[in-house]
Amino acid sequence: MICRTLEVGFIEIPGFILYIYESRLIMIQTVKTGLEQLLADSTRLKGQRLGLLCNQASTDRSFRHGRDLINQTLPGQLTSLFTPQHGFFGDKQDNMIESDHTVDQISGLPVYSLYGEVRRPTPEMFSSIDLLLVDLQDVGTRVYTFISTLAYCLEAARESGITVVVLDRPNPIGGLTIEGNLLEKDCRSFVGLYSLPMRHGLTMGEIALIFNEHFGIDAKLEVIPMAGWRREMTFPETGLPWLFPSPNMPSFNTALVYPGQVLWEGTNLSEGRGTCLPFEIFGAPFIDHQDVLNLLPEESSRGCILRPIAFEPTSNKHCSVLCQGFQIQVTDPHLFAPYRLSLNLLQIIRHLYPDHFFYKDPPYEYEYEKLPMDLIIGSQKVRHGLEQGVTVADLEGEWLKDLADFDCLRRKYFLY
């Protein structure tokens, strides 16, 4: 057995990383991503013209980018790159900030933006490839637009007759828990194309299979699974480095709270953009900490602590204005229910501050008529229930059967 010292306190042995924390020996299983699995056996791709849907987080564990590794392994076969929302380097900060087509300075390959003048690949973009590799880090939340880009790529691939190969990566918030109401058809948008709950508990590869088979896209699809990933794992247990998949997803902690905290995008509350803790903190100038805490049901904050704070965003909502709000400190990721917590907070804050709180008006993610909050929640009925004082617990009871049915469906597509 070969052991390798990574840095002080960390030792790698085959399949695991050991480190010492507070005098305890901790063992982390090292997960191999679909990219790493593909590179270990790339013979299936010999002679094919390749495209790669990726961004700056599409690397191996040593931070080597997929386009470089593919070029080294299969020289001359990679002909084009494609990028999702926020651009190749994740430099576009906000929603509906588009990126242009460009040329990659490292490889000289054309880079086609799928969040700019188009959100679907055109036949011309696919004319130089036989196979599209997809290597994106998802965050386990329905409204994260990378899965919509994946769906559009599958549709375009079916029409062009090319194959899509998804290089799977971990769901950072785990693959066991699902949470929330299912998206309703009248709320379909780029932040929700298909009937998924807010927290879906699937990997990118599993979502591709559901989109393609259950929802009937019917493209030529293959998934390269990970090795070593288990559904109960959260991202720190994978042994992989966290690279922000989008500019306001800087850490694993951000991904943990995002399935609930994304709701603030549909309101005039700051979701923490313009601070160093987007989505982990939220607030507005008119909030009183204690008033909110007094009304918050105890069961809604299991696995976390709401820490009262004040902050001034340097951009976006309430720029340079002092906001009162909270930081969500997750103490137990397996107990924490982010959607439940944020729905309760939304209902409480709307009730406490009717003269100050308001929903954002359209547009939102290329929808110019529908209320952004309805698109994010995925249901007008749920929003109306919150406004009428129906408790979040009762709303959860109403969507329990749908969630159980979805759980049965997703298990048919489990790869792990």
N, C-alpha and C positions, 0 to 999 in steps of 0.2 A: 504494500500500500504506500502510495506517495502522498505525503502531506506538504502543504505549502503555506508559509506565513504570508498573509495578505497585508496586514498592518498591525500595530500594537494591539494585542488582545484578541485578534482574529486569526483562526487557522482553518484552511480548507482541506478537507479530505474528500475522496470521491463521493459525490452526491450530497455533501453537507458542508455547512460552515459552522464552526464552533467559535463561541466567544464567551468571555467572562463578564458577567454583570452582577455587581454587588456580591461578589465572592461565589456566585453560582455559575455553573457551566451550562450554557444555553446552546442547543443544537437547532440549526435552521436547515431545512432541506433546500437544496438549490434546484430551482425549476429551470428547465430548458424550454425556451420559447419555440414557437413554430419556425421562426427565422433560423434559430440555431439548429433545429432538427432538419430543416431543409438543407442547410449548408453541409450537414454531415452526410447527406445522401442526395446529391443534386442531379444524379444521372437521368432522372425522369424528365428534366428540363432541357437536355442536350438538343441543340439545333433549333430551339424555339425562340421566336422574338418575344421579348418580355417587356411589360410595363410594370411599374411599381407605384402603388398608392401608399404614401408615407408622409411623415413629417420629421422634425428634428429628433423626436423621441423613438424613432424606429431603429434602434441599435441593438447590439448584443450586450452581454453583461460587462464587456470591457469598453463600452461606449463607442465601438466601431459601427459606423452607419451601414444600414442594409444595402444601400446602393453601391457602396465601396466593396463590401463583401461579395455581393453578387457579381460585380464586375471582375473581381479577382478570381472567383470560382468559375464563372461562365463568361469569359472575356468576349466582348463584342455582341452579346445577346440582349443586353438591356438597352432598349431604344428610347424609352421615355419615362418620365416621372409624372405623377399626379398628386395633388395635395388637397386636403379637406379644408374646412373652415379654419381660419386663423393663419393660413399660409404654411409654407414649408418650414420656416423657422419659428412658427408660433408667435409672430410679431404683431399680428392684428388683434387689438385688445378687446374689442366689443362686438356685440351682435350686429350683423348687417354692415360690417366693415369688410369690404371685399379685397381680395388679392388678385393680382394680374398674372397672366401667363408670363413666363420668363425663361431664362436659360440657366441651368445649374453651372456655377462657376467651376466646380470641382470636376464634374464628368463631361461637361459640355452638352448634356442632354436637354431637350426641351422639357419644361415643367408646366403642366397644364393645371390651372386652378379650377377646382370644382366648387369654388365659393367666390364667384366673380361674375363675369358676363353669362356664365352657365353654371348650373349645379349638377347637370347630367353630362357624362362624357358624350361627345358627338361621334358620329361614324368616322369623321376625319381623324379624330384623336385616336381611335382604335384601329385605324387602317394600317398602322405600322407594327402592330403586335398580334401575336397568336394567343397570348396568355397574360392575364393581369394578376400580379401578386398584390395582396392586400396585407399590409403590416402596420396596423394602427393600435394604439393603446386606448381602449375604451375605459369608462369609469363606472359602468354598471347602472346607469340612469337613463330612462327612456328619452329624455329631452336632449341628451348629448348628441349633437348632430352627426357624429361620425357614423352612426349606424344608419342614418338616413342616406348619407353618401354611399355607404355600402349597398343599400337597397337599389339606389339609382344605377350604380355600377353593374349590379346583377341584371337589371332590366336592359341596360344598354348592351351588355355582353350577350344576352339572349338574342337581341336583335341583330348583332354583328356576328354571331356565331363563334365568339371566342370563349375561352375557359377562364373562370375566376378561381384562384387558389388563395384561400385565407390562411395566413400564417398566424396561428392562434397565440394569444397572450392572456395573462390572468385577468379575471374580474377582480379589481383591487379590493372591493368591499365584500368579497366572498360569493360563493355560489349556492349557498343554502337558503338564505332568507329572501323572501319576496315581500313587497309592501306596496299598498296603494290600490286605487281604483284602476280598472282597465280603460284605456283610451276609447272614447266613443267616436263614431264615424264622423259626426258633424264637427268634431274638433281636430280632424286630421290636418297636419301641417308639416313643415320641415323639422319641427321638434317632436313629431310623432306621426309616423306614417301608418303604423299598424297597431292592433289592439294588444298593447303590452301594459303592465303596471309600471308605476314610476320606478321602482326598484325591481329589476327583472331576474337577477341571480343567474345570468348567463354569460358565457364568454362570447367574444366576437365571432368565433367559429360556429358556436351553437346558434347564435342569432342568425347567422347567414343560412344555416340549414333550415331554421323555422321560416324565415322569409321566403326561401327558395321552394321549399316543399309544402309547408302548411298554407302559406299565403299565396302560393301558386305562381311565383316568378318563373320558375322552371328554366333556369340557365344551367349551363355546364359548370358544375361547382365541385371543388375539392377542398377539404380542410386538412392542413398539416397540424396535428394536435401537439400540445406541449408534452413534455415528460416530467413527471414528478409533481404535477399540480393536483391538489385535492380540494374538494368543494368548500371545506370548512376554512381554508386558508384565507387570511387577509394579506395584503401586499407585503408587509414586513416579514412575513413568514416564508416568502418565496426565495429570499436570498438575492433577488434582482434589484438593481438600482432604480430608484424612482426618478424618471425624467419627465418634467411637466409636459403633458400632451397638449395643453393649451395654456395661454399666458395667465389665466386666472384659476389654474389648477396646479398650484406650485408644490403641493405635498399630498401625501396619503391622507392626512387629516382633512384636507379640503375635500377629497373624494368621499370621505365618510359622511360629511354633513351635507354634501351637495344635493342628494335626492329630496331634501326638504328645503334647504336654503335657496335653491333656485327659484322658489316661489316669489321671492322679493323682486325678481326681475320684472314681474307684472305689477309692481306697486311703486309708490314714491318713496319707499324706504330704501336706504342704501344697503346693498348686499355685500358691502365691503370692497367693491371695486374702487381703485384709487387708494388702497391701503396695502400693506404687506400681508394681510390676512383675508383675502377675498373669500366670501361665503362662510368663513369661520366666525366672522363678526358681522353684525347687522345693527341698524338703528336709524334714528331720525332726530331732528332737533326737538320734536314735541313729545318724546317718550319719557315717562317716569319709571325708573327701574322697579320700584316697590309696587306700584300699581299693577304692573304686568305680572310680577311674581306672585302677588296676592291671588290672582285669578287662574294661575297655571295649574292644571290638574297634576297631582304628584305622579300618576302613572305615565304621563306624557314625557317625563324627563328621566326615565330609567336609563342608566348607563351613561349619563352625562351630568355635567354641572353647568348652569348658566351663570357666568361671571359678569356682574355689572361693570361696564366700561364706558369711557367717552373717547371719541376719535374724530378726526377731521380728514375727510377724503381729500386727496390732492387732485382728483379728477372725477368725472362722472357725477352721479347725484350728490347734491349738497356739497359741492366742491368748496373747500376752505371754510365750511360752516361746522361748528361743533355739534356733533350728534351724540345723543345718549342711546346706549344699546347694550348688547351683550356679546361676549365671546362664548362659543360652545366648546367646552372642554370635555371630550369624550373619554370616559373612564373605563367603559366596557363595550367594545365594538359589537359584541355578540348580543348584548341586551338593548343597545341603542336603536331607536326607531326614528330616523330623521324625518320622514314624511309626517308621521303622527305629531311629532314635536312642532314642526313648522306650521302645520295646519292649525294646531291649537293656538300658536302665537299669532298667526294671521287673524283668526277669529277674535282673539282678545284685543289686539291692537285696533282692529276696525271698530270694535264695540267701544273701546275707551276713548278713541279720538276721532269721532265721526266728522268733525269740522276740519281735520288736518289730514287724515288718511284718504288716499284715493288710488284707484287702479290706473295704471298707465293706459293711454290710448294706443290704438294701432298707429303705425305698422309695427309688426314684430315678426322677424324671420320670414319676410316676404309675404306675410298675410296683412292685407290692408283694410279689412273690415271687421274681422273677429277680434274680440277682446283678448289681449295677450294672456291674461290670467286664465281664461278658459282653455287656451292652447296649451299652457303649461300644465294645468291640472288635468286637462284632457276630458273635461266634463263641465257643462253648464250646471247640471243637476247638483254636483258637489258644491260648486260655488254658491248656488242659491241656498242649499242647505246650511252652509256656514253663515250666510247672511241672515237666515231666519232663526238662528240660534240652535239648530240641531247640533248635538254634541258630536265631536269627532269620533268618540267611541260608538255612537249610534250609526254614523256614516260608515264606519269600518264594518259594522255588522251588515249593512246593506250590500256591500261589495264582497262579502266573505265568500259567497258561492262562486262568483266570477273568478275570484283569486284562486280558489281551490281547483276550478276547472282549468285555469291557466297552468297551475302547478302540475296537473296531470298531463297536460299537453307538453310542457317543456321537458318533462322527464323522458319523453320519447326521443328527444334530441340530445340528451346528455352524452358527452364524450368522456366524462371523468366520473 
